[in-house]
Amino acid sequence: MSVPVRVADDAGDALDQTSNRLAWFLAGAIIGTVATILYAPRRGRDTRQFLADKTQQGKDAVTGTTRDAVDAGRELFERGRKLVEDAADLFERGCRLVRGDSRADV
């Protein structure tokens, strides 16, 4: 019975870890952008282009991280669903054994 609880903990841990990574990434991106603007040795047009490029890179990174998080969530959901199906099957077999049903071994 402790296996489903462990899977739930794993799912929560994976979500926490993904959220933590995303938060640190965003904090780093903001700090980097501010530092870049404050210490920009380039002309305005060049700085704007640089920021646009970095913003696109950040967007691509967030999109990739989000896609990874969604894939991990789907995988955890499928594993959980399979565990629940197996538990329901075992429960049904146990009920048949208690009732003395000869099909309990099926």
C-alpha positions as CSV (number, residue, x, y, z in Angstrom):
1,M,0.0,0.0,0.0
2,S,3.0,2.4,0.4
3,V,3.8,2.2,-3.3
4,P,1.0,4.6,-4.4
5,V,2.1,7.1,-1.7
6,R,5.7,7.0,-3.0
7,V,4.5,7.6,-6.6
8,A,2.6,10.7,-5.3
9,D,5.7,11.9,-3.5
10,D,7.7,11.4,-6.7
11,A,5.2,13.4,-8.7
12,G,5.3,16.2,-6.2
13,D,9.0,16.2,-6.1
14,A,9.3,16.3,-9.9
15,L,6.9,19.2,-10.0
16,D,8.7,21.0,-7.3
17,Q,12.0,20.5,-9.0
18,T,10.7,21.8,-12.3
19,S,9.1,24.8,-10.7
20,N,12.4,25.5,-8.8
21,R,14.4,25.3,-12.0
22,L,12.1,27.6,-13.8
23,A,12.1,30.1,-11.0
24,W,15.9,30.2,-10.9
25,F,16.1,30.5,-14.7
26,L,13.7,33.4,-14.7
27,A,15.6,35.1,-11.9
28,G,18.9,34.7,-13.7
29,A,17.4,36.0,-17.0
30,I,16.0,39.1,-15.2
31,I,19.3,39.8,-13.4
32,G,21.3,39.3,-16.6
33,T,19.0,41.6,-18.6
34,V,19.3,44.4,-16.0
35,A,23.1,44.0,-15.9
36,T,23.3,44.1,-19.6
37,I,21.2,47.3,-19.9
38,L,23.2,49.0,-17.2
39,Y,26.6,48.2,-18.5
40,A,25.9,48.1,-22.3
41,P,28.9,49.3,-24.2
42,R,26.9,49.4,-27.4
43,R,24.7,51.8,-29.2
44,G,21.0,51.7,-28.5
45,R,20.1,49.8,-31.7
46,D,22.7,47.2,-31.0
47,T,21.6,46.8,-27.4
48,R,18.0,46.4,-28.5
49,Q,19.0,43.7,-31.0
50,F,21.1,42.0,-28.4
51,L,18.1,42.0,-25.9
52,A,15.8,40.8,-28.6
53,D,18.1,37.9,-29.3
54,K,18.5,37.0,-25.6
55,T,14.8,37.3,-25.1
56,Q,14.2,34.8,-27.9
57,Q,16.8,32.4,-26.4
58,G,15.0,32.7,-23.0
59,K,11.7,32.1,-24.7
60,D,13.0,29.0,-26.4
61,A,14.5,27.7,-23.1
62,V,11.3,28.2,-21.3
63,T,9.3,26.5,-24.0
64,G,11.7,23.5,-23.9
65,T,11.5,23.3,-20.1
66,T,7.7,23.6,-20.2
67,R,7.6,20.8,-22.8
68,D,9.8,18.6,-20.6
69,A,7.6,19.3,-17.6
70,V,4.5,18.4,-19.5
71,D,6.1,15.2,-20.8
72,A,7.2,14.3,-17.2
73,G,3.7,15.0,-15.9
74,R,2.1,12.7,-18.6
75,E,4.6,9.9,-17.8
76,L,3.8,10.2,-14.0
77,F,0.1,10.2,-14.7
78,E,0.3,7.1,-16.9
79,R,2.4,5.3,-14.2
80,G,-0.1,6.3,-11.5
81,R,-3.1,5.2,-13.7
82,K,-1.4,1.8,-14.2
83,L,-0.8,1.4,-10.5
84,V,-4.4,2.2,-9.8
85,E,-5.6,-0.3,-12.4
86,D,-3.3,-3.0,-10.9
87,A,-4.5,-2.2,-7.4
88,A,-8.1,-2.4,-8.5
89,D,-7.5,-5.7,-10.1
90,L,-5.8,-7.1,-7.0
91,F,-8.6,-5.8,-4.9
92,E,-11.2,-7.5,-7.1
93,R,-9.2,-10.8,-7.0
94,G,-9.0,-10.5,-3.2
95,C,-12.8,-10.0,-3.0
96,R,-13.3,-13.1,-5.1
97,L,-11.0,-15.1,-2.8
98,V,-12.9,-14.0,0.3
99,R,-16.2,-15.0,-1.3
100,G,-14.8,-18.3,-2.4
101,D,-15.3,-17.6,-6.1
102,S,-13.3,-20.2,-8.1
103,R,-12.4,-17.5,-10.7
104,A,-10.2,-15.7,-8.2
105,D,-7.0,-17.0,-9.7
106,V,-7.8,-15.7,-13.2
